[in-house]
């Protein structure tokens, strides 16, 4: 089972692992945003978690 699937199934450790894997990218992106770096990083983490937990689109 992928980390995304495990996260959607309610596994908080899988969700933390996804965030940890993307932390270098979050840090890089937060430097480029026009807001305080820590606020930018937290905003990116929050959006990432929302995207991971979002129900997949079905046709």
C-alpha positions as CSV (number, residue, x, y, z in Angstrom):
1,X,0.0,0.0,0.0
2,X,1.4,3.4,-0.9
3,X,2.0,6.2,1.6
4,X,-0.9,8.1,0.1
5,X,-3.3,5.2,0.4
6,X,-2.2,4.5,4.0
7,X,-2.7,8.2,4.8
8,X,-6.2,8.2,3.3
9,X,-6.9,5.1,5.4
10,X,-6.1,7.0,8.5
11,X,-2.4,6.1,9.2
12,X,-0.9,9.2,10.7
13,X,2.7,7.8,10.5
14,X,2.3,7.6,6.7
15,X,1.2,11.2,6.5
16,X,4.1,12.3,8.6
17,X,6.4,10.4,6.4
18,X,5.1,12.1,3.2
19,X,5.6,15.5,4.9
20,X,9.1,14.5,6.0
21,X,10.0,13.4,2.5
22,X,8.9,16.7,1.0
23,X,10.4,18.9,3.7
24,X,13.4,19.9,1.6
25,X,11.1,21.1,-1.2
26,X,8.9,22.9,1.4
27,X,11.9,24.7,2.8
28,X,13.0,25.7,-0.7
29,X,9.6,27.0,-1.8
30,X,9.0,28.8,1.5
31,X,12.1,30.9,0.8
32,X,10.6,32.2,-2.4
33,X,7.2,33.1,-1.1
34,X,6.3,36.7,-0.1
35,X,5.5,36.0,3.5
36,X,7.5,35.0,6.6
37,X,9.4,31.8,5.9
38,X,7.9,29.8,8.8
39,X,4.3,30.9,7.9
40,X,5.0,30.0,4.2
41,X,6.3,26.6,5.2
42,X,3.3,25.9,7.4
43,X,0.9,27.0,4.7
44,X,2.6,24.6,2.2
45,X,2.5,21.7,4.7
46,X,-1.2,22.4,5.4
47,X,-2.0,22.4,1.6
48,X,0.1,19.2,1.1
49,X,-1.9,17.4,3.8
50,X,-5.1,18.6,2.3
51,X,-4.1,17.3,-1.1
52,X,-3.0,14.0,0.2
53,X,-6.2,13.4,2.2
54,X,-8.5,14.6,-0.6
55,X,-10.6,11.9,-2.0
56,X,-9.5,10.8,-5.5
57,X,-11.5,12.1,-8.4
58,X,-13.6,9.4,-10.1
59,X,-14.9,9.6,-13.6
